[in-house]
């Protein structure tokens, strides 16, 4: 594409303002600083950008030296999806665990503490919470990221989460509009489709989003899903009927609309990221999220120039782009004015640092009983992680149990493993079998059944969505695989 943009004109600055790109490394690249100076108003951070809270605070401070009101966004749901603690596992349980406790005060407190930690590191926009009603238990990408399958529960906890996060001065971005819970396809790989009628959407999918809007969510993230009852042609991210007609006009939402990652195959594989970005802004989106997979200056230039060219060619109204950029800048200004004193580095700890473990303990569902284990063998039956969760974050109970029970052994068993492999490694030690969504993985359920049949004293820990009947001498459902969930389960196993 011929470069049509000039870094000093209003149109180009507006095109830059609507982008939320990512970048490589734990320090700010020169090209990012240059584009911020030219009008880029937001960046997105991922696990690859974070080594420690101190490093993250230094990174965001350097970025803000170029623009004080810069939006620094992150995908920090807590639970299974963590970027802040990508290398060790989250200090907070995820949504399903909070929904299992069903204490909105606890959810609000967890979100506020998470927001406080983000704010102290200079992050002011969180692509969370997930407001999806997990009505399809076989959903491959939502699952424990949802507060649950009950619409009312999901709505009240979504609102509480938004309130808690924003009380810490971090803007919430409620996702994935109009609801990703009834899908059977991961939009990272292909375009999901939800075939339900308008009445079902109104009383199920849309209810938590209405609650989030009433709670004042500063941003809403669109889903790359096709909902024929609303738009039979275009996915929600590219649909004027869904973003402008439904979200803006019918639901009355006035805040920022952010797209899900445009390099996800549901968009990139069907429309391409340049055309997809133009269509998204034209449909009513205000900010383009890109950078999970494409994290270089060339991508930013491509998208900037595509937007500028679309305006000049008449494919995108200039006033629509200007309105989108104005909404981005308005949110950036809100985050600056909402920044609490506790978010200033060195302002002191404060907060509620133990609330994550408290929530994880309360979320456990335990059945059966057994004596405390002695030198157990932890067998983790590991599925392939979805892209949203990633495979770099450790999960399970092995490390946490080893810290409590000397002599604990462990092994990881992917698809293809057999119960005999586990039993041979365990010897005469008690087996602690750890699974994640066993109901979605027949091989996992088969190995588990064989282990329990051979060793009735087996301890079973389900760290995904608990759907199967409890089995084993002791069965623990953690409702998520965060580090604190593993710690809470390990405490039960250690004490018997």
N, C-alpha and C positions, 0 to 999 in steps of 0.2 A: 504494500500500500504506500502511495506517495504521502510523505509527511506534509500535512496541511496546517499543522498547528504552530503557533508561535507562543513561546512561554509567557509572554507578558499580556496577551489579550484576554479579555473577559471570558470569551467562549472557551478558551483553552484552560483557564483557571477553573471554570465550572466543571469542565470534563475531568480534570484532575481531582477536584473536590469530591466527586461521587465515587471514587475508587477507594477500596480498602485492600491494598495489596500486602502480600507477605514478602519476606526476604530471607536470605540465608545468613547464618552466623549469630554470634552472641554480642556483637557490637554493630552499630549502625553503619551500613555501607555508605560510601560517599554519594552514590547515586540516589539513595533514599533521602539524605539530607538535602541534596540539591533539588529534588522534586518537591519536598516539603516547602522549601523556600519559594518554589514556583507556584504553590497553591494546593498541593496534596494535603488533605485535611485529616486523613486517617491511615493507620497501618494495622495489620493483623499479625499477631504473634502466635507461634506454634511451639511445640516441645523443643524443636531444634534451636530455638532462640533463647532457651532458658537453662542456666546452669545452677543458679542459686538466687535467693531473694535479693541479695546484695548486688549481684551482677545485673539482675533484671531492673532494679531501681536505678542503677547507673546507666543502663541502656535507655530507659524511658526519659531520664533526665537529659541525656544527650539529645534525644529527639526533640524534647520540649525546648531546648535551647534555640531551636530553629522556629518553633511555633508553640507558644505557651498553651494554647487551647487544643492541641492535637488530640484526636481520638486515638487511643491505643486499645485495640480490641483483642480479645482472647476467647478461645472456646474452652471455658473452665466450668463444666457442669458439676464438678465434684464426682465422687463415685468412680465409675468405670472410665469416664471421659475426663482426664485431667491433663493439663499442660503445665500448670504451676509445679506439680510434683510428678512429672512424667517418668522420672527415673526411679522413684521409690514407692509410688502409689499414694493415693489421696488420703488426707487427714479427715475427709468428710465422706459420709456415705452418700450415695446418689439418690435420685428421686424415688425409686421404688421402695427403698428402705424408709424414707421419710413418710411415704404414703402408708406403709405397713404400720408405722407407729400411729399415724393419723392424729398428730398434735400440731396444729397450725402454729402455735407459739414456738414449738421446737423448730419447725421448718423456717419460720421467720428468723429465729436466732442463728440457725446454721447458715442461712443465706447472708445474714448481716456479718457474721464472723468471716465467712469466705470473702465477702465484699471488702471488709476491712483489710484483709491480707493483700488482696489485689490492689486496693487503693494505696497501701503503703509501698507497693512496688511500682506505682505509677500507672497502673492499668485502670481505665475509666469506662470501658464498655465491655460487657460480658455477653457473648453469644449464648445466653441461657436465660431462663429455664426452658426445658422441653415441656410444652403444654399438651403434647399428644396423648390421646386416650388410647391405651394399648389394647384395643378391642380384639386384635388378632394375636393370639399367644405365640404364633409361629413367625411373627414379624422378625426379620433378620437384622434390623438395624436400630429399632427403638427398644423394646424389651424393658430392661431395668432402668433405662433412661426416662421412662414415663413414671408418673406418680401411681399409675395403676389403670385398671380397666373400668373403674367406676367413674362416670362423668362428673358427678358432684364432688367426689374426693379430688379428682385431678384439678377441678376448677378452684376449690378453696386453697389447695396447696400451691397452685400456680400464683394466685394472688398474694399469698403469704410470702412466697419466695421473692416476687417482684418487690414487695414492700421492704423486705429485709435487705436485699441487695442494694436498692436505691437509697435506703437510710444511711448506707456507708459511702454514698457519693459515687457509686458505680451504676451506670445505666444498664438496665436489664434489656435483653433482646429476646422476647418470647418467640418460640419456634415450635413446629415448622408449619406455618399457616398455608392452607386451612386445616391441617391435621394429617400427620403421617402414621397414625397408629394402626390403621386397617390395611397396611400394605404387606405384600409378600415378596417384594423385590427391594433391594438396596439401591437407592438412587445414585450412589457412587458408581454403580455398574451399569444400570439401565433405567428406563423411565417407568416408575411404578404407576399403577392405575387403581383408583378407588371407584367401584361401581355401586354407589348407594344413592338413594333418592334425596331430594332437597330436605325433606322432613327429618331424615336420619342425620344428615349433616347438621341441621339446626339444633337438634336436641342432644347430639353427641359431640362431634368434632368442634363445633364453634363455641360451645359453652365455656371451656377454659380460656379461650381467647377473649371472649366478652369479659370474663372476670379479670383478666390481665389488663385490659383496656380500662376497666373501672378502677383498677388499682394504680393506674398511671404509668404503665410500662412505657419507657422512652423509645423503644424500638421493637419491631416485629420482623422476624425472618420468614421469608417465603419458602415454600417447599417445591422441589422439582418433581411434582406429581401431577398426573392427569386426572381430573375429576370431571367426567363427562356431564354430570348434572349441572355443573357450573359453566364449563367451557369444554366442548367436545373436541376441540382442535389443539389448543395450546396448554402446556403445563402451567401451574399456578404462577410461577415466577415470571412468565411471559404473557400473562392473561390480563387484559384491561378489565374484563368482567369480574375477575377475582380480586385483583389488587385495588383497582379504582372503584368498581361497582359495588363489590361486597365489603371489602375492608374499609375503604374510605367513606363511601356514601351510606351503606346500610348499617355498618357497625359504628360509624362516626369516629374512626380512628384518625388522629391528626399528627401522630409522631412519625419517626423515621421508619421507612420500610427498607430492609436490607435483604439482598438475595442470599441464598445458600451458595456454597462455593461454585463458581461458574465453570470450573474445570471438571466438575463431576460429570460422568459420562451421560447422565440423563439430559444434560444441556450440550456439553461439548461434543458428544457423539451424534447429536441430531441437528443442532443449529450452528455449532461452532461458538467459541467464546466471544468473538467480535460481534457477530450478528445477534447472538443471545443477549449480550450486554445492551445493545441498542434497543432491542425489543423489550427488555426488562424495564429500562428507564421510560420508554414510551408507554408501557403498560401501567406505570405508576410507582415502580421501585425508585428509591432515592439513592441507594448505595450498592455498589457492586463488590461482593466479596470474592476475592481471588487470591491465591497464594499458598494454598495447601499443597498443591503440586507444581504450580507455575510461580516461581518466586524470583523473577529477575526483572531488570529494567526494561528489557525488550517487551515483556508482556504489558507493562504499564504504558509504554509508548504505543503499542498496538491498540490497546483499549481506548486510550485518550484520543488517538487519531481517528479511530472508528466512530467515536461519539461526535467529534468535531465534523467529520465528513458527513455523517448522517444529518446533522443540523444544516450544513451548507447545501446538501442535496435535497432537503425538504422531507427526509424520512423521519426526522425527529424534530418536533417543534422546539424552537430555542427557549421559549418560555417554560416548557416542561423540564428541560435540563437546568435552567436557572432556578426553578422551584425546587428541584431535587437538591441542588447544591446549597440552596438557602436552608433547607431542612437539616442537612449535614452540619452546616455551620452553627445553626441554632442549637443542635445537640452538643456540639463542641463547647459552645458558650455555657450551656447548662452544666456540663461536667466541671468547668472551671469554677463556676459560682457555687456548685454543690460540694466541692472538695472540702471535707472536714479537716479540722486541725490534726486529728489522729492519723490522717493519711500522709502528713509531712514526715519524711524520714527523720528518725531520731525523736519523734514526739512521744515515744513511750509505747509499751505493749498494749495495755487496756484489753478490751474485748473479752471473749470467752474461749480461751484456747482449748479447753477440754470438751467442748460441746459436740465435736465430731464423734469422738469415741463414745460419749454418752448416748448419742443418737444411734450409733451402730449397735450398742448393747441392747437398747430398747427394741430395735428392729428384729432381733433374732426370734425365730420360731423353732422351738426345741421339742422333740418328742422322743420317748424312750429314755433309757438311762443305762449307765455302766459305771464301773469303778474308774478312778483316775488311771490314765494310760501310763505305761512305763516304757520308755524307749520305743515309741511307735514308728511305723513306717508310713509316710504320707505319699500317696500316689495321686498325682494331679492328672486327670484325664482332660487334655487340653484341645479344644477346638481351634480352628483358625479364627483369629479375631477379625471383626469387621473394621473397616477403615476408620470410622469415627472413633473407635476405641483405640486402635493401633496395637501393635504387638510388642512395643518397646517397654510398656509399663508392666512391672511384675504384679502377679496376683496369686491368690491361694492362701494357704495357712501354714505352709512348711516353715518359712522363716520365723513367723510369729510363734509357732508351737515350739520350734527349736530353742527360742529364747526363754521359754517357760519350762520345757522338759528336756533335761540333758539326754543325749544319746539318740535324739530324733533323727531318723534317716528319711530320705525323700528321693523321688524320681518323677519325671514328667513323661507322660504317655500320650502321644498323638494318635490320630486315627490310624488304624491298622494294628494297634497293640491288642493283646489278649490278656484275659484275666491271669493266665498262667505266667505271663511275664511279670506281673505285679507280685504274684504269690512267690515266685522264685526269688525275687529281690527282697521281699519282706521276711522270708524265713518264718520264724515262729513269733515275730513281732505283731502287735495289733496293727491292722491296716486302717488307715484313715483315707478314705476315697473322696477326693474333691472333684466336683463336676461343675459345669457351667451350662445351663440350659439343656439338661439331659433329655428333656422331652423333644428337643429339635434335632438330636443326634442319635439315631438308632444304634450306631456302634458303641456309643458311650453307655447307653442304657443296657446294652447287652453285656458289656464288661462289668458294669455295676451289679447286675443281677447275678452274674457268675461269681463275683467276689463275695456277695452276701450269702449265696448258697454254700460256698466252700468255707466261708468264715462268718458264722452268724454274729460274731462279736465285732464285725466291721463297723466303723464309724463313718457315716456319710455326711458330707457337707455340700449342699447345693448353693452355689454362689451366683446363679443366674435367676431366671424366673422359675419359681417352684411350681411345677405342674403335676409331676408324678406323685403317687402315694409315697409317704415316708417309708423308708426301708433301712435296715441295719439296726444294730443294738441301740445306737444313738444317732438321731437324724437332726441336722441343724440346717435351717434355711436362713441365709444371711441377707437375702434380697439385694445382692450386689457384691462386686468383687474388689471394692476399695481396700486399701491396706488396713483401715480401721475395722472393716468388716471381718477380715482375716484375724485380726487381733481379738475381736470380740468372740469369734468362734473358738479360737485357740484357748481362751480363758475357760470356756465351758468344758472343752475336752480335757484340759489339764486338771481341772478340779473334779471332773466326773459328775 
